[in-house]
Amino acid sequence: MFHCLRRVYVEDTERRPRELLAKRAPVLVFEPSSGRVLEEAPSFEAFLDRRGGRWERLLLEWDESGTKRVLFVDRFSRLRVQAALWKAVLEETSSENLAWLHETANKDERLKANPLGFSFNHARGPSRPARLDRGEAAEAAASVPPIEVPLRPDAIGFEYLLASFLGERRGPYRDAFLRKIELFSWEQILQEFGVIRAQVINGLYNDINLLLPEGHKIDPSEDVEYQIPNNRYLSWLLDENLDYDNIDYVRCNYDLSIFATLYDNWIRYRAPVGRTPEEEVSLDNLSWITDAIQRGEWELLFDKNLQRNFGCVYVDNAMLPKANQVWTGLLYREHNEGGDRVRRRLQLKARLVATHAQERA
């Protein structure tokens, strides 16, 4: 599935999920959250005719709707939608470059299309999308004009902002990029809370005091559950508002050092034979990450990941359905090797600068 805008996806109609198999229309507009088909059309051309031949404003309306929308179209029309987006946002839009972008996006989907992946396992047909024909991609790119409605930097994919930030740190997309890093950093730390929660529950009736700092240990001879609400390092286990999507609540109500302490103590406790607890926690800890998040040091967090030189951590977890991990991996490699070939392919058009400046004014 191709991530087009923030909440808009495009997919081949032959790969529609099982709940839509009864729908025979070649074009479907699907809202996964409600399970409703919002629109059907006999062809992509008919779909366009209903909108005077242009469909960009509809995509932008979907993006602002607050819910995910998936446009199911035939294979060739899917390529056209991709090409229209790339022509709208990228400086380099030669047929060769657009064919490369199509091929890379297809490769990313193929590598993710397995029973443990995020998509396709509930779809009809083969488990992997067909290999892309570069000639077909080039033909699709030549047959479609770019999206003419200006797009906001926050609405487009992370890969484009990443390429532009690597090319020009103080450029016009800096703020938009760092806003993405802020969001992803919070999402990732909340994912880590799930790991910590599992380990705390594992040890709750065993050796939980190994994870708790002095002054906050529990009395194992007393009722453990009774002690949880009054323990600063355990009370969060019972907080119904603590949720992966509730970032603002966590930001306002929790000191992240609580979770870093629990995680780092767990790392010390599980240190393997031959390595001291101090050595183990120096290799794997949350303290510096949670400190940076609470101080708002988004560029530091990004730079530390870039130095790690093992691909982009910000396209993991919740970002998997939206991110092209092949692209971001290539961007990291090119940057760390001093190249700019891939980065040039993804440089943003200057037209987005005006849009961003207007938003800030």
C-alpha positions as CSV (number, residue, x, y, z in Angstrom):
1,M,0.0,0.0,0.0
2,F,1.4,3.4,-1.0
3,H,1.3,6.2,1.5
4,C,0.3,9.3,-0.6
5,L,-0.5,12.0,2.0
6,R,-0.8,12.0,5.8
7,R,-4.0,10.0,5.9
8,V,-4.4,8.9,2.3
9,Y,-3.2,5.6,0.8
10,V,-3.4,4.2,-2.7
11,E,-3.6,0.5,-3.5
12,D,-4.1,-1.9,-6.4
13,T,-7.8,-2.9,-6.4
14,E,-6.7,-6.5,-7.0
15,R,-5.2,-6.4,-3.6
16,R,-8.2,-5.2,-1.7
17,P,-8.8,-6.9,1.7
18,R,-11.2,-9.8,2.1
19,E,-14.1,-7.7,3.4
20,L,-14.2,-5.9,0.0
21,L,-14.0,-8.9,-2.2
22,A,-17.7,-8.7,-2.9
23,K,-17.2,-5.2,-4.4
24,R,-16.5,-5.6,-8.1
25,A,-16.1,-1.9,-9.0
26,P,-12.5,-1.2,-10.3
27,V,-12.3,2.0,-8.2
28,L,-13.2,2.0,-4.5
29,V,-12.8,4.6,-1.8
30,F,-12.6,2.8,1.6
31,E,-12.6,4.1,5.2
32,P,-11.0,1.3,7.3
33,S,-12.0,2.8,10.7
34,S,-15.7,2.5,9.8
35,G,-15.4,-0.4,7.3
36,R,-17.5,1.7,4.8
37,V,-17.0,2.0,1.1
38,L,-17.5,5.8,0.6
39,E,-17.5,5.7,-3.2
40,E,-17.4,3.3,-6.2
41,A,-16.6,4.1,-9.8
42,P,-16.5,1.9,-13.0
43,S,-13.1,3.3,-14.0
44,F,-10.4,5.7,-12.9
45,E,-11.5,8.0,-15.7
46,A,-15.0,8.0,-14.5
47,F,-13.7,8.8,-11.0
48,L,-11.8,11.8,-12.4
49,D,-14.8,12.9,-14.6
50,R,-16.9,13.4,-11.5
51,R,-14.3,16.0,-10.4
52,G,-13.7,17.7,-13.7
53,G,-10.7,15.6,-14.4
54,R,-8.8,16.7,-11.2
55,W,-8.8,14.8,-8.0
56,E,-6.1,16.5,-5.9
57,R,-8.5,18.6,-3.8
58,L,-10.4,15.4,-2.9
59,L,-7.1,13.9,-1.6
60,L,-6.5,17.0,0.5
61,E,-10.0,16.8,1.9
62,W,-9.5,13.2,2.8
63,D,-6.2,14.1,4.4
64,E,-8.0,16.7,6.6
65,S,-10.8,14.3,7.5
66,G,-9.1,12.8,10.5
67,T,-9.6,9.3,9.3
68,K,-7.5,7.0,7.0
69,R,-8.8,6.7,3.5
70,V,-7.6,4.1,0.9
71,L,-8.2,4.6,-2.8
72,F,-8.3,1.3,-4.6
73,V,-7.6,1.6,-8.3
74,D,-6.1,-0.5,-11.1
75,R,-2.4,-1.1,-11.3
76,F,-1.7,1.5,-14.0
77,S,-3.8,4.2,-12.3
78,R,-2.0,3.6,-9.0
79,L,1.3,4.4,-10.8
80,R,-0.3,7.6,-12.1
81,V,-1.3,8.7,-8.7
82,Q,2.2,8.1,-7.4
83,A,3.7,10.0,-10.3
84,A,1.4,12.9,-9.8
85,L,2.5,13.2,-6.2
86,W,6.2,13.0,-7.0
87,K,5.9,15.6,-9.7
88,A,4.2,17.9,-7.3
89,V,6.8,17.7,-4.5
90,L,10.1,16.8,-6.0
91,E,12.6,18.8,-8.0
92,E,14.0,15.8,-10.0
93,T,11.0,14.5,-12.0
94,S,12.7,13.0,-15.1
95,S,11.1,9.8,-16.4
96,E,14.2,7.8,-15.3
97,N,13.9,9.2,-11.7
98,L,10.2,8.6,-11.4
99,A,10.7,5.0,-12.7
100,W,13.4,4.6,-10.0
101,L,11.0,5.9,-7.3
102,H,8.2,3.5,-8.4
103,E,10.7,0.6,-8.4
104,T,12.0,1.5,-5.0
105,A,8.5,1.8,-3.5
106,N,7.6,-1.5,-5.0
107,K,10.7,-3.1,-3.6
108,D,9.8,-1.8,-0.1
109,E,6.4,-3.3,-0.4
110,R,7.7,-6.7,-1.6
111,L,10.1,-6.9,1.3
112,K,7.4,-6.2,3.8
113,A,4.7,-8.4,2.2
114,N,5.0,-11.5,4.5
115,P,2.7,-13.1,7.1
116,L,4.5,-11.1,9.9
117,G,4.3,-7.8,8.0
118,F,1.8,-5.0,8.4
119,S,-0.1,-5.5,5.1
120,F,-1.2,-7.9,2.4
121,N,-1.7,-10.8,4.7
122,H,-5.4,-10.2,4.6
123,A,-5.5,-9.5,0.9
124,R,-6.6,-11.6,-2.0
125,G,-4.1,-13.0,-4.4
126,P,-0.3,-13.7,-4.0
127,S,1.4,-12.6,-0.8
128,R,3.7,-10.3,-2.7
129,P,3.0,-7.5,-5.3
130,A,4.1,-8.1,-8.8
131,R,7.5,-6.9,-9.8
132,L,7.4,-3.5,-11.4
133,D,7.9,-2.9,-15.1
134,R,10.0,0.2,-15.5
135,G,8.6,1.0,-18.9
136,E,5.1,0.8,-17.5
137,A,6.1,3.2,-14.7
138,A,7.6,5.6,-17.2
139,E,4.5,5.5,-19.3
140,A,2.3,6.2,-16.3
141,A,4.5,9.1,-15.3
142,A,4.3,10.7,-18.7
143,S,0.5,10.4,-18.8
144,V,-0.3,12.4,-15.7
145,P,0.2,16.1,-14.7
146,P,1.5,16.9,-11.3
147,I,-0.9,17.8,-8.4
148,E,-1.5,21.5,-8.7
149,V,-2.8,22.2,-5.2
150,P,0.1,23.3,-2.9
151,L,0.9,20.6,-0.4
152,R,1.9,21.3,3.2
153,P,5.2,19.8,4.3
154,D,3.6,18.1,7.3
155,A,1.2,16.2,5.0
156,I,3.8,14.6,2.8
157,G,6.0,11.5,3.6
158,F,8.9,11.6,6.0
159,E,11.3,10.5,3.4
160,Y,11.1,13.8,1.5
161,L,11.7,15.9,4.6
162,L,14.6,13.7,5.6
163,A,16.3,14.1,2.2
164,S,15.9,17.9,2.3
165,F,17.1,18.1,6.0
166,L,20.2,16.1,5.2
167,G,20.9,18.4,2.2
168,E,20.4,21.6,4.1
169,R,20.2,21.6,7.9
170,R,19.1,25.2,8.1
171,G,16.8,25.0,5.1
172,P,13.1,25.9,4.8
173,Y,11.9,22.4,5.9
174,R,13.9,22.3,9.1
175,D,10.9,23.0,11.4
176,A,8.6,20.5,9.6
177,F,11.3,17.8,9.8
178,L,11.9,18.4,13.5
179,R,8.2,18.3,14.2
180,K,8.2,14.8,12.7
181,I,11.1,13.8,14.9
182,E,9.3,15.1,17.9
183,L,6.2,13.1,17.1
184,F,8.1,9.9,16.3
185,S,10.3,10.2,19.4
186,W,7.2,10.4,21.6
187,E,5.6,7.5,19.8
188,Q,8.7,5.4,20.2
189,I,9.1,6.0,23.8
190,L,5.5,5.1,24.4
191,Q,6.2,1.8,22.6
192,E,9.0,1.2,25.0
193,F,6.5,1.7,27.9
194,G,4.8,-1.5,26.6
195,V,8.1,-3.4,26.9
196,I,8.7,-2.0,30.4
197,R,5.2,-2.8,31.5
198,A,5.6,-6.4,30.5
199,Q,8.9,-6.7,32.5
200,V,7.4,-5.0,35.5
201,I,4.4,-7.4,35.5
202,N,6.8,-10.4,35.1
203,G,8.6,-9.4,38.2
204,L,5.8,-8.0,40.3
205,Y,5.4,-11.1,42.4
206,N,9.0,-12.2,42.1
207,D,12.0,-9.8,42.2
208,I,10.3,-6.4,41.4
209,N,12.5,-4.6,44.0
210,L,15.5,-5.2,41.6
211,L,13.9,-2.7,39.3
212,L,12.7,-0.1,41.9
213,P,15.1,2.6,43.2
214,E,15.7,3.1,46.9
215,G,12.8,4.6,48.8
216,H,10.3,3.1,46.4
217,K,10.7,-0.6,47.0
218,I,7.6,-2.6,48.0
219,D,7.1,-5.0,50.9
220,P,6.7,-8.5,49.5
221,S,5.1,-9.7,52.7
222,E,2.2,-7.3,52.2
223,D,-0.5,-7.3,49.4
224,V,1.4,-6.2,46.3
225,E,-1.6,-4.8,44.4
226,Y,-2.5,-2.6,47.4
227,Q,0.9,-1.0,47.3
228,I,0.8,-0.2,43.5
229,P,-1.3,3.0,43.6
230,N,0.9,4.8,46.1
231,N,4.2,3.8,44.5
232,R,5.5,6.5,42.1
233,Y,7.2,3.8,39.9
234,L,4.3,1.5,39.7
235,S,1.1,3.6,39.8
236,W,1.2,4.1,36.0
237,L,0.3,0.4,35.6
238,L,-3.2,1.3,36.6
239,D,-3.6,4.5,34.7
240,E,-6.3,4.0,32.0
241,N,-5.3,7.2,30.2
242,L,-1.8,6.0,29.6
243,D,-2.1,5.0,25.9
244,Y,0.1,4.9,22.9
245,D,-1.9,7.6,21.2
246,N,-2.3,9.8,24.2
247,I,1.0,11.7,23.9
248,D,-0.2,15.0,25.3
249,Y,-1.5,13.3,28.4
250,V,1.9,11.6,29.1
251,R,3.8,14.8,28.3
252,C,1.7,16.7,30.9
253,N,1.4,14.1,33.6
254,Y,4.6,12.0,33.7
255,D,8.3,12.4,34.4
256,L,9.9,10.1,31.8
257,S,12.8,9.4,34.2
258,I,10.4,7.0,36.0
259,F,10.3,4.7,32.9
260,A,14.0,5.2,32.2
261,T,14.9,4.1,35.7
262,L,12.8,0.9,35.5
263,Y,14.2,0.1,32.0
264,D,17.9,0.7,33.0
265,N,17.5,-1.3,36.2
266,W,16.0,-4.1,34.2
267,I,19.1,-3.9,31.8
268,R,21.4,-4.2,34.8
269,Y,19.5,-7.1,36.3
270,R,19.6,-9.1,33.0
271,A,23.3,-8.5,32.4
272,P,24.8,-11.6,30.7
273,V,27.6,-13.6,32.3
274,G,31.0,-11.9,31.6
275,R,29.6,-8.4,31.5
276,T,29.0,-6.2,34.6
277,P,25.6,-4.5,35.1
278,E,27.3,-1.2,34.6
279,E,28.8,-2.3,31.2
280,E,25.4,-3.6,30.1
281,V,23.5,-0.4,30.9
282,S,26.1,1.7,29.2
283,L,25.3,-0.2,26.0
284,D,21.5,0.0,26.3
285,N,19.7,2.6,28.3
286,L,16.8,5.0,28.1
287,S,18.1,7.7,30.4
288,W,19.7,9.9,27.8
289,I,16.8,9.4,25.4
290,T,14.1,10.4,27.9
291,D,16.2,13.4,29.0
292,A,16.5,14.6,25.4
293,I,12.8,14.2,24.8
294,Q,11.9,16.1,27.9
295,R,14.3,18.9,26.9
296,G,13.0,18.9,23.4
297,E,16.4,18.1,21.8
298,W,15.0,16.7,18.6
299,E,18.0,17.3,16.4
300,L,20.3,15.6,19.0
301,L,18.0,12.5,18.9
302,F,18.1,12.4,15.1
303,D,21.9,12.9,15.0
304,K,22.5,10.1,17.5
305,N,20.4,7.8,15.3
306,L,22.3,8.9,12.2
307,Q,25.6,8.2,13.9
308,R,24.3,4.7,14.8
309,N,24.6,4.0,11.0
310,F,22.0,1.2,10.9
311,G,19.1,2.8,9.1
312,C,16.4,5.1,10.3
313,V,14.8,4.2,13.7
314,Y,12.0,6.7,13.1
315,V,10.3,4.5,10.4
316,D,9.8,1.6,12.8
317,N,6.7,0.7,14.9
318,A,3.6,2.9,14.1
319,M,5.3,4.3,11.0
320,L,5.7,1.0,9.2
321,P,2.5,1.4,7.0
322,K,3.5,4.9,6.0
323,A,7.3,4.7,5.6
324,N,9.4,3.5,2.7
325,Q,12.2,1.9,4.7
326,V,14.3,1.1,1.6
327,W,14.4,4.9,0.8
328,T,15.3,5.9,4.3
329,G,18.0,3.2,4.5
330,L,19.5,4.4,1.2
331,L,19.4,8.0,2.4
332,Y,21.3,7.1,5.6
333,R,23.9,5.2,3.7
334,E,24.4,7.9,1.1
335,H,24.8,10.5,3.8
336,N,27.2,8.5,6.0
337,E,29.3,7.7,2.9
338,G,29.4,11.3,1.8
339,G,27.2,10.8,-1.3
340,D,24.2,12.7,-2.5
341,R,22.8,10.7,-5.4
342,V,19.7,9.4,-3.5
343,R,19.3,12.7,-1.7
344,R,19.1,14.6,-5.0
345,R,16.3,12.3,-6.2
346,L,14.2,13.3,-3.2
347,Q,14.8,17.1,-2.9
348,L,11.6,19.1,-2.4
349,K,10.4,21.7,-4.8
350,A,10.7,25.3,-3.8
351,R,6.9,25.7,-4.2
352,L,6.5,24.1,-0.8
353,V,8.6,26.8,0.8
354,A,5.9,29.5,0.1
355,T,3.2,27.2,1.4
356,H,5.1,26.7,4.6
357,A,5.9,30.4,5.0
358,Q,2.2,31.3,4.6
359,E,1.3,28.8,7.3
360,R,3.7,30.3,9.8
361,A,2.7,33.9,9.0
